[in-house]
């Protein structure tokens, strides 16, 4: 298991010159978009479409990196690699892990957006 944090808020804020409003807006966009990416990944894993799993995992990885969702970025990269290797069993295992980490990340982002962090 990785010791990566769910969110690297301070590091991400540093990259954004401390602009909490910008980060909050990015979190809102991510909160809206991530469930769609997860649904696409689930569908493609179920259909055995490894190239599409790879593409969607890569997209989720990039989006996660942009908003400082460190652990999700790591898990999405692992899913991307499993798809490249065409490992159906590993893809399903990692899809579940990506989903779990993403839901935790979305909860933490929601707290930040509401000013609870």
C-alpha positions as CSV (number, residue, x, y, z in Angstrom):
1,X,0.0,0.0,0.0
2,X,1.1,3.5,-0.7
3,X,1.6,6.2,1.9
4,X,0.3,8.9,-0.4
5,X,-2.3,11.3,1.0
6,X,-5.8,11.5,-0.5
7,X,-5.3,15.2,-1.2
8,X,-2.2,17.3,-1.2
9,X,-4.0,20.5,-0.6
10,X,-1.1,22.6,0.6
11,X,1.2,21.6,-2.3
12,X,-1.7,22.2,-4.8
13,X,-2.4,25.6,-3.3
14,X,1.3,26.4,-3.6
15,X,1.1,25.6,-7.4
16,X,-1.9,27.9,-7.6
17,X,-0.3,30.8,-5.8
18,X,-2.5,30.2,-2.8
19,X,-5.7,30.8,-4.7
20,X,-8.3,28.8,-2.6
21,X,-11.1,30.0,-4.8
22,X,-9.4,28.5,-7.9
23,X,-8.8,25.2,-6.1
24,X,-12.4,25.1,-4.9
25,X,-13.6,25.7,-8.5
26,X,-11.3,22.9,-9.7
27,X,-12.6,20.6,-7.0
28,X,-16.2,21.4,-8.1
29,X,-15.3,20.4,-11.7
30,X,-13.6,17.2,-10.5
31,X,-16.5,16.3,-8.3
32,X,-18.9,16.6,-11.3
33,X,-16.6,14.8,-13.7
34,X,-15.0,11.9,-11.7
35,X,-18.2,9.8,-11.4
36,X,-18.6,9.9,-15.2
37,X,-15.0,8.7,-15.6
38,X,-15.6,5.9,-13.0
39,X,-18.7,4.8,-14.8
40,X,-16.9,4.7,-18.1
41,X,-14.1,2.7,-16.5
42,X,-16.5,0.2,-15.0
43,X,-18.3,-0.3,-18.3
44,X,-15.1,-0.8,-20.2
45,X,-13.7,-3.2,-17.6
46,X,-16.9,-5.2,-17.8
47,X,-16.8,-5.3,-21.6
48,X,-13.1,-6.3,-21.6
49,X,-12.2,-3.2,-23.6
50,X,-8.6,-2.8,-22.3
51,X,-7.7,0.1,-24.6
52,X,-10.7,2.1,-23.4
53,X,-9.9,1.3,-19.7
54,X,-6.3,2.4,-20.4
55,X,-7.5,5.7,-21.9
56,X,-10.0,6.5,-19.2
57,X,-7.6,5.6,-16.4
58,X,-5.0,7.8,-18.0
59,X,-7.6,10.7,-18.1
60,X,-8.6,10.2,-14.5
61,X,-4.9,10.0,-13.5
62,X,-4.2,13.4,-15.2
63,X,-7.3,15.0,-13.7
64,X,-6.3,13.7,-10.2
65,X,-2.8,15.0,-10.6
66,X,-4.1,18.4,-11.5
67,X,-6.2,18.8,-8.4
68,X,-3.7,17.2,-6.0
69,X,-5.6,13.9,-5.6
70,X,-2.3,12.1,-5.0
71,X,-3.5,8.6,-4.0
72,X,-6.1,8.5,-6.7
73,X,-3.4,9.5,-9.2
74,X,-1.3,6.5,-8.1
75,X,-4.2,4.1,-8.2
76,X,-5.4,5.3,-11.6
77,X,-1.8,4.8,-12.9
78,X,-1.8,1.2,-11.6
79,X,-5.1,0.6,-13.4
80,X,-3.7,2.1,-16.6
81,X,-0.8,-0.3,-16.4
82,X,-3.0,-3.3,-15.7
83,X,-5.0,-2.4,-18.8
84,X,-1.8,-2.1,-20.9
85,X,-0.9,-5.6,-19.7
86,X,-4.5,-6.8,-20.6
87,X,-4.9,-8.3,-17.1
88,X,-8.7,-8.6,-16.7
89,X,-8.5,-9.9,-13.1
90,X,-6.1,-7.1,-12.0
91,X,-8.2,-4.5,-13.9
92,X,-11.3,-5.4,-11.9
93,X,-9.4,-5.5,-8.6
94,X,-7.9,-2.0,-9.3
95,X,-11.2,-0.6,-10.7
96,X,-12.7,-1.4,-7.3
97,X,-9.7,0.2,-5.5
98,X,-9.9,3.3,-7.8
99,X,-13.6,3.6,-7.1
100,X,-13.0,3.4,-3.3
101,X,-10.2,5.9,-3.3
102,X,-12.1,8.3,-5.6
103,X,-15.2,8.3,-3.3
104,X,-13.0,9.1,-0.3
105,X,-11.3,11.8,-2.3
106,X,-14.6,13.3,-3.4
107,X,-15.7,13.4,0.3
108,X,-12.5,15.2,1.3
109,X,-12.9,17.7,-1.6
110,X,-16.5,18.3,-0.6
111,X,-15.3,19.2,2.9
112,X,-12.8,21.6,1.5
113,X,-15.3,23.3,-0.8
114,X,-17.7,23.7,2.2
115,X,-14.9,25.2,4.2
116,X,-14.6,22.4,6.7
117,X,-11.0,21.4,6.0
